[in-house]
């Protein structure tokens, strides 16, 4: 009987200790979302943004953008290099745009930009 009591106590202790271990976040949970899962949508979809500046000499466009789903980035303002300098020929500061960006060689690069309708 004493052995059974020890086994029961050790089992309860182990179960309690196990419940105190940290758990990894759920894959569908977003930090700071109040427990609501983020709906990723189509990661190939174009992001919306507003062009703040265009530096044609450096091939950089600064965009205040919404979420970049394919990069897992929240809305923010940042500069993007462009793979094709011709993309900068048709845009100017103040334009509302839709664009797609990738991380290429450690830098965020706009691979397509179109003026939003």
C-alpha positions in Angstrom: 0.0 0.0 0.0 2.9 2.3 0.8 4.4 1.7 -2.7 1.0 2.6 -4.3 0.8 5.8 -2.4 4.3 6.8 -3.4 3.5 6.0 -7.1 0.3 8.1 -6.9 2.0 11.1 -5.3 4.9 10.9 -7.8 2.4 10.7 -10.7 0.5 13.7 -9.5 3.7 15.6 -8.9 4.9 14.8 -12.5 1.5 15.9 -14.0 1.7 19.2 -12.1 5.3 19.8 -13.0 4.5 19.0 -16.7 1.7 21.6 -16.7 4.3 24.3 -15.6 6.5 23.8 -18.7 6.3 26.6 -21.3 4.5 25.7 -24.4 5.4 27.0 -27.9 2.9 29.4 -29.5 0.3 27.9 -31.8 1.1 28.3 -35.5 -2.2 30.1 -36.1 -1.8 32.6 -33.2 -0.5 36.1 -33.7 1.3 38.0 -31.0 -0.7 40.9 -29.6 -3.8 40.0 -31.5 -6.0 39.4 -28.4 -6.1 35.7 -29.1 -7.5 36.1 -32.6 -5.8 34.0 -35.3 -4.4 35.9 -38.2 -5.9 35.1 -41.5 -2.8 34.9 -43.8 -4.8 34.9 -47.1 -2.9 34.5 -50.3 0.8 35.1 -49.7 1.3 35.8 -53.4 -1.2 38.7 -53.3 0.0 42.2 -53.9 0.3 44.5 -50.8 -1.2 48.0 -50.7 1.0 51.0 -50.0 1.7 54.7 -50.6 5.0 55.8 -52.2 6.8 58.3 -49.9 9.9 58.7 -52.0 11.7 57.4 -55.1 15.5 57.4 -55.4 16.1 56.5 -59.0 19.9 56.9 -58.7 20.0 54.3 -55.8 17.1 52.2 -57.2 15.2 52.5 -53.9 11.5 53.2 -53.3 10.2 54.1 -49.8 6.7 52.8 -49.3 4.3 53.0 -46.3 2.6 49.6 -46.7 0.1 47.2 -45.3 1.0 43.7 -44.2 3.4 41.8 -46.4 1.9 38.3 -46.0 4.7 36.4 -47.8 7.3 38.0 -45.6 5.3 37.8 -42.4 5.7 41.6 -41.9 3.2 43.9 -40.3 2.3 47.3 -41.8 5.2 49.8 -41.7 7.2 52.3 -43.7 10.5 51.0 -45.3 12.7 51.3 -48.3 12.8 48.6 -50.9 15.5 48.0 -53.6 14.1 47.3 -57.0 15.2 44.4 -59.2 14.3 46.3 -62.3 15.0 50.0 -62.3 12.2 50.4 -65.0 9.7 49.8 -62.1 10.6 53.3 -60.8 10.0 55.0 -64.1 6.2 55.2 -63.7 5.8 56.0 -60.0 6.2 59.1 -57.9 5.8 60.2 -54.2 2.2 60.2 -53.2 1.1 57.4 -55.6 -1.1 54.6 -54.2 0.5 51.4 -55.3 0.1 47.6 -55.1 3.4 45.7 -55.0 5.1 42.5 -54.2 8.4 42.2 -52.4 10.8 39.4 -51.6 13.9 39.0 -49.4 16.7 38.6 -52.0 20.2 38.3 -50.8 19.4 39.6 -47.4 17.7 42.8 -48.8 14.0 43.5 -49.2 13.3 44.0 -52.9 10.2 45.1 -54.7 9.7 42.7 -57.6 6.6 44.3 -59.0 4.9 47.7 -58.5 1.7 48.9 -60.1 -0.2 52.1 -59.5 -3.5 51.3 -57.8 -6.8 52.2 -59.4 
